[in-house]
Amino acid sequence: MDIKIPEVEVIAPARPGRRRSYQPEEKRRMLDEAAAPGSSISEVARRYAVSPSLLFRWRRLMDEGSLTSLEAGENVVPQSEVKQLHAQIRELERLLGRKTLENEILRDAVRIGREKKLLLRSPSSKKGTP
């Protein structure tokens, strides 16, 4: 008894859940098109098959002045935090310079101390020599 099993073709969806990624230049181009007179976010979103909310998000990020944040996965950092971090870097550089100066002074002091110690041990200071 031969049983024939019919062949079954499995059709899988094209990579479910896969996100597309866009280069910053592509995002800027889409936003520029949406900002053109007579154009709209919805129209550009349909043309490029992206969600209008995504274009609105990119525009908000760009309006906040964070052009580099348009790359995927990057956070937007407030300008006040950037200023605070720059001030902290300046303070750390100042402290590093101060510690470097202290280190150089101590190094010179040790060198001078060693030279004096060698002078005190010189052969002319031996006991019993006239």
C-alpha positions in Angstrom: 0.0 0.0 0.0 1.6 3.2 -1.2 0.3 6.3 0.4 1.0 9.5 -1.5 1.4 12.6 0.6 0.6 15.7 -1.3 3.2 18.4 -1.4 2.5 21.5 0.6 3.9 24.9 -0.3 4.5 27.1 2.7 4.3 30.8 2.1 5.8 32.9 4.8 5.3 36.6 5.2 8.2 38.8 4.2 10.2 39.3 7.4 7.4 40.2 9.9 8.3 42.8 12.4 11.4 44.0 10.6 11.9 47.7 10.8 13.2 49.8 8.0 16.0 52.2 8.7 16.5 55.5 7.0 19.7 57.5 6.6 19.6 61.1 8.0 19.8 62.4 4.4 16.7 60.4 3.4 14.8 61.8 6.5 15.8 65.4 5.7 14.8 64.9 2.0 11.4 63.6 3.0 10.9 66.5 5.5 12.0 69.0 2.9 9.5 67.6 0.5 6.8 67.8 3.2 7.7 71.4 3.9 7.5 72.5 0.3 4.6 74.8 -0.6 1.5 72.8 -1.6 2.8 69.6 0.0 1.8 67.9 3.2 3.2 65.3 5.7 0.5 62.9 4.8 1.1 63.1 1.1 4.9 62.5 1.5 4.2 59.7 3.9 1.9 57.9 1.3 4.5 58.5 -1.4 7.3 56.8 0.6 5.0 54.3 2.4 5.9 55.5 5.9 3.7 56.5 8.8 2.8 60.1 9.0 3.5 60.0 12.7 7.1 59.0 11.9 7.5 62.1 9.7 6.0 64.2 12.5 8.4 62.7 15.0 11.4 63.4 12.7 10.2 67.0 12.2 9.9 67.5 15.9 13.4 66.2 16.5 14.7 68.4 13.8 12.9 71.5 15.2 14.4 70.8 18.6 17.8 71.4 16.9 19.1 67.9 17.1 19.8 67.0 13.5 22.0 64.1 14.5 19.3 62.6 16.6 17.5 61.7 13.4 19.7 58.6 13.2 18.0 55.5 14.6 18.3 54.8 18.3 19.9 58.1 19.3 18.6 60.2 22.1 17.9 63.9 22.0 20.0 65.8 24.6 18.8 69.2 25.8 21.0 72.2 25.2 21.1 72.9 28.9 22.6 69.5 29.6 25.2 70.0 26.9 26.2 73.3 28.5 26.4 71.7 31.9 28.6 68.9 30.5 30.9 71.4 28.8 31.3 73.3 32.1 32.1 70.0 33.8 34.7 69.2 31.2 36.4 72.6 31.6 36.5 72.1 35.4 38.0 68.6 35.0 40.6 70.0 32.6 41.4 72.8 35.1 41.8 70.2 37.9 44.0 68.0 35.7 46.3 70.9 34.9 46.5 71.7 38.6 47.4 68.1 39.5 50.0 68.0 36.7 51.6 71.2 38.0 51.7 69.7 41.6 53.2 66.5 40.2 56.0 68.5 38.4 56.7 70.4 41.6 56.9 67.2 43.6 59.2 65.6 41.0 61.5 68.6 41.2 61.5 68.5 45.0 62.4 64.8 45.0 65.2 65.5 42.5 66.6 68.4 44.6 66.4 66.3 47.7 68.3 63.4 46.1 71.0 65.9 44.9 71.4 67.3 48.4 71.6 63.8 49.8 74.4 62.9 47.3 76.3 66.1 48.2 76.2 65.2 51.9 77.6 61.8 51.1 80.5 63.2 49.0 84.0 61.8 49.8 85.3 65.2 51.1 83.1 64.9 54.2 84.7 61.7 55.5 85.8 61.6 59.1 89.5 61.6 59.9 90.7 63.3 56.7 92.7 66.5 57.3 
